Amino acid sequence: MKKIIWIDVGTHFAQEHSSLFGSNSSFYLYILKRFVGGKLLRRGKFVGLKDLRKIISSRSKIRKRENDFFTVFIDANPKIFFKKKNYLNASLAFNIALTSNSDLPFSITKLYLGNREEFSQGSSIFLEKENVYKDSYFSTLSLSAEVFFKQLKKYLDEKFNDYDVLLRVNCEGVEDDVIYSAHKNFEKKLKLICGALKDVEDIKGSLAYNNLNNYLIENKLIFEMFHSRIDSWKKAYAAILNLIENRK
């Protein structure tokens, strides 16, 4: 059975991966907290009982196939990368920022901290992001997305006879460059894209956002919203389960 390569760009605290493969106690504690917050206190979104059952069922089936996954975690923030144990458990982990600059394969760049917080999950290499400041940043290694995915594919081709790719993106404005480069290199192996694309519109504008959505449609690339909040889990889990069950 061929592997599923879970490439996670903008892993942060790995909440999405942990929602599936973390401890059951943490999962159900989160469910309880969201129920209290969403249903009782009316703070944030929760899901109905029917959707919750589907989430739990899909999660259970996916967890049984954990060994089918090979995980690649990528995050630009060195504080998060070296602090969180999730990166130690990944098959591969890289503390880098991916960029669109193929003319400059790698460089040292500024990662502007979201709200000036060292562990912010909203940090970005773009000053155009609303919550960052010019004088508050970490220096981090940046690598062209094109170069990175070319080398990653070469590595995976040598390691596995065959595989499918699940790409999860939430990388504060670089999502379009990551998707374009990943698809260019993996082509038909790229079976599913999950995550959030809103930062492309917020940082680069509606034209870049519309171009990305048109690209997904024209190339028949499946995209599902998948973030740390439970209201995205039903469809994302279902898509991942479908990928597992329909490998050829």
Backbone as numpy.savetxt, mean C-alpha at the origin, in Angstrom:
# Nx Ny Nz CAx CAy CAz Cx Cy Cz
1.95 -24.23 -6.70 1.10 -23.04 -6.70 1.99 -21.79 -6.70
1.74 -20.87 -7.63 2.60 -19.70 -7.71 2.32 -18.72 -6.58
3.35 -17.97 -6.24 3.28 -17.01 -5.15 2.49 -15.76 -5.55
1.99 -15.08 -4.52 1.45 -13.74 -4.69 2.44 -12.78 -4.05
2.96 -11.86 -4.83 3.92 -10.89 -4.33 3.15 -9.66 -3.88
3.10 -9.44 -2.58 2.42 -8.27 -2.01 3.44 -7.15 -1.91
3.37 -6.20 -2.83 4.27 -5.05 -2.83 3.53 -3.88 -2.21
4.03 -3.40 -1.10 3.34 -2.38 -0.31 4.16 -1.10 -0.29
3.75 -0.11 -1.07 4.50 1.14 -1.19 3.82 2.21 -0.34
4.53 2.64 0.70 3.94 3.52 1.70 3.33 2.68 2.81
4.13 1.73 3.29 3.64 0.75 4.27 3.24 1.41 5.59
3.99 2.46 5.98 3.74 3.14 7.26 3.76 2.12 8.40
2.65 1.95 9.11 2.59 1.01 10.23 2.03 -0.35 9.80
1.88 -0.57 8.51 1.42 -1.85 7.95 0.03 -2.25 8.44
-0.84 -1.25 8.64 -2.17 -1.56 9.19 -2.98 -2.47 8.28
-2.88 -2.27 6.98 -3.68 -3.06 6.05 -3.24 -4.53 6.07
-1.94 -4.74 5.99 -1.41 -6.11 6.04 -1.71 -6.74 7.39
-1.54 -5.97 8.46 -1.79 -6.49 9.81 -3.26 -6.78 10.05
-4.15 -6.06 9.37 -5.58 -6.33 9.54 -5.91 -7.74 9.09
-5.12 -8.26 8.16 -5.31 -9.64 7.69 -4.48 -10.64 8.48
-3.21 -10.34 8.65 -2.28 -11.34 9.16 -1.77 -11.06 10.58
-2.25 -9.98 11.20 -1.92 -9.73 12.59 -2.69 -10.66 13.51
-2.54 -10.48 14.81 -3.19 -11.38 15.77 -4.70 -11.21 15.74
-5.40 -12.31 16.04 -6.86 -12.26 16.11 -7.32 -11.34 17.24
-6.59 -11.33 18.33 -6.98 -10.48 19.46 -6.94 -9.00 19.06
-5.91 -8.60 18.32 -5.82 -7.21 17.87 -6.94 -6.88 16.88
-7.26 -7.84 16.03 -8.31 -7.63 15.04 -9.66 -7.41 15.71
-10.01 -8.29 16.64 -11.33 -8.19 17.27 -11.40 -7.02 18.26
-10.27 -6.65 18.83 -10.25 -5.45 19.67 -10.51 -4.21 18.82
-9.93 -4.19 17.63 -10.18 -3.07 16.72 -11.65 -3.02 16.33
-12.23 -4.18 16.03 -13.65 -4.25 15.68 -14.50 -3.68 16.81
-14.18 -4.06 18.03 -14.93 -3.58 19.20 -14.82 -2.06 19.33
-13.61 -1.54 19.18 -13.40 -0.10 19.30 -14.15 0.67 18.21
-14.12 0.14 16.99 -14.82 0.80 15.90 -16.33 0.72 16.08
-16.80 -0.38 16.66 -18.24 -0.51 16.92 -18.68 0.55 17.93
-17.90 0.67 19.00 -18.22 1.67 20.03 -18.15 3.07 19.44
-17.07 3.34 18.68 -16.91 4.67 18.12 -17.92 4.99 17.03
-18.16 4.02 16.14 -19.03 4.28 15.00 -20.51 4.15 15.29
-20.87 3.12 16.02 -22.29 2.85 16.25 -22.84 3.55 17.50
-22.06 3.54 18.56 -22.56 4.09 19.82 -22.27 5.57 19.96
-21.04 5.98 19.62 -20.66 7.38 19.79 -20.80 8.19 18.50
-21.13 7.51 17.41 -21.32 8.19 16.12 -20.07 8.92 15.66
-18.92 8.31 15.89 -17.66 8.90 15.47 -17.04 8.02 14.39
-17.00 8.51 13.18 -16.43 7.72 12.10 -17.39 6.68 11.56
-16.91 5.92 10.58 -17.74 4.93 9.91 -17.54 3.54 10.50
-18.62 2.76 10.51 -18.52 1.35 10.83 -19.19 0.61 9.68
-19.45 -0.66 9.83 -20.11 -1.44 8.79 -21.28 -2.18 9.40
-22.21 -2.60 8.55 -23.34 -3.37 9.03 -22.94 -4.79 9.38
-23.84 -5.50 10.05 -23.56 -6.86 10.50 -23.27 -7.79 9.32
-24.02 -7.63 8.23 -23.81 -8.48 7.05 -22.42 -8.28 6.47
-22.00 -7.03 6.35 -20.66 -6.75 5.83 -19.58 -7.22 6.79
-19.82 -7.09 8.08 -18.85 -7.55 9.07 -18.64 -9.05 8.97
-19.72 -9.78 8.76 -19.61 -11.23 8.59 -18.77 -11.58 7.36
-18.96 -10.84 6.28 -18.19 -11.08 5.06 -16.71 -10.76 5.29
-16.44 -9.69 6.02 -15.06 -9.33 6.33 -14.38 -10.44 7.12
-15.05 -10.93 8.15 -14.48 -11.98 9.00 -14.29 -13.26 8.22
-15.26 -13.61 7.38 -15.16 -14.83 6.58 -14.01 -14.75 5.58
-13.91 -13.65 4.86 -12.82 -13.49 3.88 -11.47 -13.49 4.56
-11.38 -12.80 5.68 -10.12 -12.74 6.43 -9.68 -14.13 6.85
-10.61 -14.93 7.36 -10.29 -16.28 7.80 -9.72 -17.12 6.66
-10.31 -17.00 5.48 -9.86 -17.78 4.32 -8.49 -17.30 3.84
-8.28 -16.00 3.85 -6.99 -15.45 3.41 -5.87 -15.85 4.37
-6.15 -15.81 5.66 -5.14 -16.15 6.67 -4.63 -17.59 6.50
-5.50 -18.47 6.05 -5.10 -19.86 5.85 -4.11 -20.00 4.70
-4.01 -18.96 3.88 -3.10 -19.00 2.73 -1.94 -18.02 2.89
-1.62 -17.70 4.13 -0.57 -16.71 4.38 0.75 -17.10 3.73
1.06 -18.38 3.70 2.32 -18.84 3.13 2.38 -18.67 1.62
1.25 -18.35 1.01 1.23 -18.11 -0.43 1.79 -16.73 -0.78
1.98 -15.88 0.24 2.39 -14.50 0.00 3.89 -14.30 0.24
4.47 -13.44 -0.59 5.83 -12.94 -0.41 5.70 -11.43 -0.32
6.10 -10.86 0.82 5.81 -9.45 1.09 7.02 -8.55 0.87
6.76 -7.42 0.21 7.78 -6.40 -0.02 7.26 -5.09 0.55
7.85 -4.64 1.66 7.42 -3.41 2.33 8.38 -2.27 1.98
7.81 -1.11 1.65 8.60 0.05 1.25 8.06 1.28 1.95
8.93 1.98 2.68 8.52 3.23 3.31 9.69 4.19 3.37
9.40 5.46 3.16 10.46 6.48 3.08 10.91 7.00 4.43
10.07 6.83 5.46 10.36 7.42 6.77 11.28 6.51 7.58
12.53 6.92 7.83 13.45 6.06 8.57 13.03 5.81 10.01
12.37 6.77 10.64 11.92 6.59 12.02 10.91 5.45 12.11
9.94 5.45 11.19 8.94 4.39 11.17 9.57 3.07 10.77
10.42 3.10 9.75 11.01 1.88 9.21 11.82 1.12 10.26
12.62 1.83 11.03 13.49 1.17 12.00 12.84 0.99 13.37
11.64 1.52 13.54 10.94 1.41 14.82 9.95 0.25 14.83
9.26 0.04 13.71 8.17 -0.92 13.67 8.67 -2.32 13.32
8.20 -3.31 14.08 8.64 -4.69 13.89 8.08 -5.31 12.61
7.04 -4.69 12.04 6.44 -5.25 10.83 7.47 -5.44 9.73
8.43 -4.53 9.66 9.41 -4.59 8.59 10.36 -5.78 8.76
10.58 -6.20 9.99 11.41 -7.37 10.24 10.74 -8.65 9.76
9.41 -8.64 9.73 8.66 -9.82 9.33 8.39 -9.89 7.83
8.72 -8.83 7.12 8.51 -8.82 5.67 9.55 -9.69 4.98
9.20 -10.20 3.81 10.16 -10.99 3.03 11.29 -10.10 2.53
10.94 -8.88 2.12 11.91 -7.85 1.75 11.42 -6.52 2.30
12.33 -5.65 2.69 11.93 -4.34 3.20 12.95 -3.29 2.76
12.44 -2.13 2.33 13.30 -1.07 1.82 12.90 0.27 2.41
13.88 0.96 3.01 13.67 2.32 3.52 14.07 3.31 2.42
13.16 3.50 1.47 13.43 4.38 0.34 12.16 5.14 -0.04
12.36 6.25 -0.75 11.25 6.97 -1.37 11.32 6.72 -2.87
10.22 6.31 -3.47 10.18 6.11 -4.91 9.77 7.41 -5.59
10.42 7.71 -6.71 10.17 8.97 -7.42 9.94 8.70 -8.90
9.58 9.76 -9.61 9.32 9.65 -11.05 10.55 9.96 -11.89
11.64 10.36 -11.25 12.81 10.87 -11.97 13.71 9.74 -12.46
13.46 9.27 -13.68 14.27 8.18 -14.23 15.64 8.67 -14.70
15.79 10.00 -14.88 17.09 10.56 -15.28 18.08 10.58 -14.12
17.55 10.56 -12.88 18.39 10.52 -11.69 17.98 9.29 -10.89
18.60 8.13 -11.19 18.15 6.86 -10.61 18.05 6.86 -9.09
19.01 7.50 -8.41 18.91 7.59 -6.96 19.54 8.89 -6.47
19.06 9.35 -5.33 19.58 10.59 -4.74 19.16 10.63 -3.28
19.69 11.58 -2.56 19.24 11.85 -1.19 18.23 12.99 -1.28
17.04 12.75 -0.77 15.97 13.72 -0.91 15.35 14.05 0.44
14.52 15.07 0.46 13.85 15.49 1.69 12.47 14.86 1.78
12.19 14.25 2.92 10.85 13.75 3.22 10.24 14.72 4.23
9.30 15.53 3.77 8.69 16.55 4.62 7.68 15.91 5.56
7.81 16.22 6.84 7.03 15.53 7.86 5.62 16.10 7.97
4.64 15.21 7.93 3.26 15.63 8.09 3.03 16.22 9.47
2.55 17.46 9.51 2.27 18.15 10.78 3.49 18.21 11.69
4.68 18.17 11.09 5.95 18.24 11.83 6.17 17.04 12.76
5.47 15.96 12.56 5.55 14.81 13.45 6.46 13.73 12.86
7.40 13.25 13.66 8.38 12.28 13.17 7.73 10.99 12.69
6.67 10.57 13.36 6.02 9.30 13.01 4.74 9.52 12.20
4.62 10.67 11.60 3.43 10.96 10.79 3.33 9.99 9.63
2.10 9.55 9.35 1.86 8.70 8.19 1.49 9.54 6.97
1.55 10.86 7.12 1.21 11.75 6.02 2.40 12.53 5.48
3.61 12.06 5.75 4.80 12.74 5.25 4.93 12.53 3.74
5.61 13.47 3.07 5.66 13.43 1.61 6.93 14.07 1.11
7.35 13.67 -0.09 8.49 14.32 -0.73 8.05 15.59 -1.46
6.74 15.85 -1.45 6.19 17.02 -2.14 5.84 18.13 -1.15
6.40 19.31 -1.37 6.05 20.46 -0.54 4.63 20.95 -0.81
4.06 20.53 -1.93 2.70 20.94 -2.27 1.66 20.34 -1.34
2.02 19.31 -0.59 1.07 18.71 0.34 0.75 19.70 1.46
-0.51 19.81 1.80 -0.97 20.88 2.70 -0.39 20.81 4.11
-0.12 19.61 4.61 0.25 19.48 6.02 1.76 19.40 6.25
2.57 19.78 5.26 4.03 19.72 5.45 4.64 21.12 5.42
5.89 21.20 5.95 6.56 22.49 6.08 8.01 22.37 5.59
8.49 23.43 4.99 9.80 23.41 4.35 10.93 23.11 5.33
10.78 23.52 6.58 11.87 23.38 7.56 11.74 22.14 8.43
10.79 21.25 8.12 10.58 20.06 8.94 10.65 18.82 8.04
11.78 18.14 8.08 11.97 17.00 7.15 13.04 16.05 7.67
13.03 14.84 7.11 14.11 13.88 7.25 14.79 13.77 5.88
16.06 13.46 5.88 16.74 13.11 4.63 16.60 11.61 4.43
16.28 11.22 3.22 16.08 9.80 2.94 16.57 9.48 1.54
16.85 8.24 1.28 17.30 7.82 -0.04 16.11 7.70 -0.97
16.19 8.33 -2.12 15.13 8.20 -3.12 15.65 7.41 -4.31
14.75 6.65 -4.89 15.10 5.78 -6.01 14.02 5.91 -7.08
14.42 5.98 -8.31 13.47 6.03 -9.41 12.57 4.79 -9.37
11.25 5.00 -9.44 10.31 3.87 -9.43 10.59 2.94 -10.60
10.97 3.50 -11.73 11.28 2.69 -12.91 12.45 1.75 -12.63
13.52 2.29 -12.05 14.70 1.48 -11.73 14.36 0.44 -10.67
13.62 0.85 -9.64 13.30 -0.07 -8.56 12.51 -1.27 -9.06
11.45 -1.04 -9.81 10.61 -2.15 -10.25 11.32 -3.03 -11.29
12.18 -2.44 -12.06 12.97 -3.23 -13.01 13.87 -4.20 -12.27
14.53 -3.72 -11.21 15.42 -4.58 -10.43 14.64 -5.58 -9.58
13.50 -5.15 -9.05 12.68 -6.06 -8.25 12.17 -7.20 -9.12
11.72 -6.90 -10.31 11.24 -7.95 -11.22 12.36 -8.93 -11.54
13.55 -8.41 -11.78 14.69 -9.28 -12.06 14.95 -10.23 -10.90
14.88 -9.71 -9.69 15.07 -10.53 -8.49 13.99 -11.59 -8.36
12.73 -11.19 -8.54 11.61 -12.12 -8.39 11.61 -13.19 -9.48
11.99 -12.82 -10.69 12.06 -13.79 -11.79 13.09 -14.87 -11.51
14.17 -14.49 -10.84 15.20 -15.46 -10.49 14.78 -16.34 -9.32
13.96 -15.79 -8.43 13.58 -16.51 -7.21 12.39 -17.44 -7.42
11.43 -17.04 -8.25 10.20 -17.82 -8.41 9.99 -18.19 -9.88
9.44 -19.39 -10.08 9.11 -19.82 -11.43 7.99 -18.97 -12.02
7.02 -18.64 -11.19 5.90 -17.82 -11.63 5.27 -17.16 -10.41
4.59 -16.05 -10.64 3.98 -15.32 -9.52 2.99 -14.30 -10.06
2.09 -13.86 -9.19 1.19 -12.74 -9.46 1.55 -11.60 -8.52
1.22 -10.38 -8.90 1.57 -9.21 -8.10 0.31 -8.52 -7.59
0.30 -8.27 -6.28 -0.68 -7.41 -5.63 0.07 -6.15 -5.20
-0.33 -5.02 -5.73 0.33 -3.75 -5.42 -0.58 -2.91 -4.54
-0.10 -2.58 -3.32 -0.87 -1.68 -2.46 -0.11 -0.36 -2.36
-0.81 0.73 -2.62 -0.16 2.04 -2.66 -0.87 3.04 -1.76
-0.08 3.75 -0.99 -0.54 4.92 -0.25 0.71 5.72 0.08
1.24 6.39 -0.94 2.58 6.97 -0.83 2.60 8.47 -1.08
1.55 9.14 -0.63 1.52 10.59 -0.50 1.89 11.34 -1.78
1.26 10.93 -2.90 1.41 11.67 -4.14 2.19 10.98 -5.23
2.85 9.86 -4.92 3.65 9.16 -5.92 2.90 7.94 -6.48
1.65 7.78 -6.09 0.89 6.60 -6.48 0.86 6.39 -8.00
0.70 7.48 -8.74 0.62 7.33 -10.20 1.93 6.83 -10.79
3.04 7.40 -10.36 4.35 6.97 -10.86 4.63 5.52 -10.50
4.25 5.13 -9.30 4.45 3.75 -8.84 3.63 2.79 -9.70
2.37 3.12 -9.94 1.50 2.24 -10.73 2.00 2.14 -12.17
2.35 3.26 -12.77 2.85 3.23 -14.15 4.10 2.35 -14.27
5.04 2.52 -13.34 6.29 1.77 -13.40 6.09 0.30 -13.10
5.24 0.01 -12.11 4.97 -1.39 -11.77 4.31 -2.11 -12.94
3.35 -1.46 -13.56 2.66 -2.09 -14.69 3.59 -2.25 -15.89
4.43 -1.27 -16.14 5.38 -1.36 -17.25 6.29 -2.57 -17.09
6.71 -2.85 -15.87 7.66 -3.93 -15.64 6.99 -5.29 -15.43
5.90 -5.33 -14.69 5.27 -6.62 -14.40 4.20 -7.00 -15.42
3.69 -6.03 -16.15 2.70 -6.25 -17.19 1.54 -7.10 -16.68
1.28 -8.25 -17.30 0.10 -9.05 -16.95 0.20 -9.72 -15.58
1.38 -9.72 -15.00 1.53 -10.28 -13.66 0.88 -9.38 -12.60
0.69 -8.11 -12.92 0.05 -7.17 -11.99 -1.46 -7.42 -12.02
-1.96 -8.15 -11.04 -3.35 -8.61 -11.05 -4.29 -7.70 -10.26
-3.77 -7.03 -9.24 -4.64 -6.26 -8.35 -3.88 -5.08 -7.77
-4.52 -3.92 -7.78 -3.97 -2.72 -7.14 -4.94 -2.29 -6.05
-4.42 -2.09 -4.85 -5.23 -1.65 -3.72 -4.62 -0.39 -3.12
-5.41 0.31 -2.32 -4.86 1.46 -1.61 -5.72 2.69 -1.74
-5.08 3.83 -1.91 -5.78 5.11 -2.01 -5.05 5.99 -3.03
-5.82 6.71 -3.84 -5.25 7.52 -4.91 -5.50 9.01 -4.74
-6.20 9.38 -3.68 -6.64 10.77 -3.50 -5.48 11.76 -3.46
-4.33 11.33 -2.93 -3.19 12.25 -2.83 -2.69 12.70 -4.19
-2.89 11.89 -5.21 -2.48 12.30 -6.55 -3.23 13.55 -6.97
-4.53 13.56 -6.72 -5.34 14.73 -7.05 -5.00 15.91 -6.16
-4.83 15.66 -4.86 -4.56 16.74 -3.92 -3.22 17.42 -4.19
-2.23 16.64 -4.60 -0.87 17.17 -4.75 -0.55 17.55 -6.19
-0.96 16.72 -7.14 -0.59 16.94 -8.54 -1.72 17.53 -9.38
-2.94 17.52 -8.85 -4.05 18.13 -9.56 -4.96 17.13 -10.24
-6.10 17.63 -10.71 -7.14 16.77 -11.29 -6.70 16.13 -12.60
-5.84 16.81 -13.37 -5.39 16.23 -14.63 -4.60 14.95 -14.40
-3.65 14.99 -13.47 -2.86 13.80 -13.15 -3.75 12.69 -12.60
-4.71 13.07 -11.76 -5.63 12.09 -11.17 -6.50 11.45 -12.25
-7.04 12.25 -13.15 -7.87 11.72 -14.22 -7.07 10.86 -15.18
-5.84 11.26 -15.45 -4.97 10.45 -16.31 -4.72 9.08 -15.70
-4.53 9.05 -14.39 -4.31 7.79 -13.70 -5.54 6.90 -13.78
-6.70 7.46 -13.50 -7.93 6.67 -13.57 -8.19 6.16 -14.98
-7.93 6.98 -15.98 -8.09 6.55 -17.37 -7.11 5.43 -17.71
-5.91 5.53 -17.17 -4.90 4.49 -17.41 -5.36 3.16 -16.83
-5.92 3.19 -15.63 -6.42 1.96 -15.01 -7.52 1.34 -15.86
-8.42 2.17 -16.36 -9.53 1.68 -17.17 -9.04 1.13 -18.51
-8.20 1.88 -19.18 -7.71 1.49 -20.50 -6.91 0.19 -20.46
-6.19 -0.02 -19.37 -5.36 -1.22 -19.25 -6.04 -2.33 -18.45
-7.31 -2.11 -18.13 -8.12 -3.11 -17.42 -7.44 -3.57 -16.13
-6.91 -2.60 -15.40 -6.27 -2.89 -14.11 -7.30 -2.75 -13.00
-7.39 -3.76 -12.17 -8.38 -3.77 -11.08 -7.84 -2.95 -9.91
-8.65 -2.00 -9.45 -8.28 -1.20 -8.28 -9.37 -1.29 -7.23
-8.97 -1.50 -5.98 -9.90 -1.48 -4.85 -9.34 -0.59 -3.75
-10.20 0.26 -3.22 -9.81 1.07 -2.07 -9.45 0.14 -0.90
-8.32 0.42 -0.26 -7.90 -0.40 0.89 -7.05 0.48 1.80
-7.63 0.86 2.92 -6.90 1.66 3.90 -7.12 1.08 5.29
-6.66 1.78 6.30 -6.69 1.24 7.66 -8.08 1.21 8.28
-9.04 1.92 7.67 -10.40 1.95 8.23 -11.22 0.76 7.72
-12.06 0.25 8.57 -12.77 -0.99 8.29 -13.74 -0.88 7.13
-14.22 0.32 6.82 -15.21 0.45 5.75 -14.65 0.12 4.37
-13.33 -0.03 4.23 -12.74 -0.42 2.95 -12.43 -1.92 2.89
-12.60 -2.62 3.99 -12.08 -3.98 4.07 -12.91 -5.01 3.30
-14.21 -4.85 3.26 -15.04 -5.89 2.63 -14.64 -6.10 1.17
-14.60 -5.03 0.39 -14.28 -5.15 -1.03 -12.82 -5.51 -1.24
-11.93 -4.94 -0.43 -10.50 -5.24 -0.57 -10.21 -6.70 -0.25
-10.77 -7.19 0.85 -10.57 -8.59 1.22 -11.14 -9.51 0.15
-12.31 -9.18 -0.37 -12.94 -10.00 -1.40 -12.06 -10.07 -2.65
-11.46 -8.94 -3.02 -10.59 -8.90 -4.20 -9.33 -9.73 -3.98
-8.76 -9.65 -2.79 -7.56 -10.44 -2.47 -7.89 -11.92 -2.45
-9.03 -12.27 -1.87 -9.45 -13.67 -1.83 -9.68 -14.19 -3.25
-10.28 -13.37 -4.08 -10.51 -13.77 -5.47 -9.19 -14.01 -6.19
-8.19 -13.18 -5.91 -6.87 -13.36 -6.50 -6.27 -14.69 -6.07
-6.41 -15.02 -4.79 -5.89 -16.28 -4.28 -6.55 -17.47 -4.95
-7.86 -17.42 -5.05 -8.63 -18.58 -5.50 -8.63 -18.76 -7.01
-8.22 -17.73 -7.75 -8.30 -17.81 -9.21 -6.94 -17.78 -9.89
-5.90 -18.11 -9.14 -4.59 -18.22 -9.77 -4.56 -19.43 -10.70
-3.87 -19.28 -11.81 -3.76 -20.37 -12.79 -2.33 -20.87 -12.87
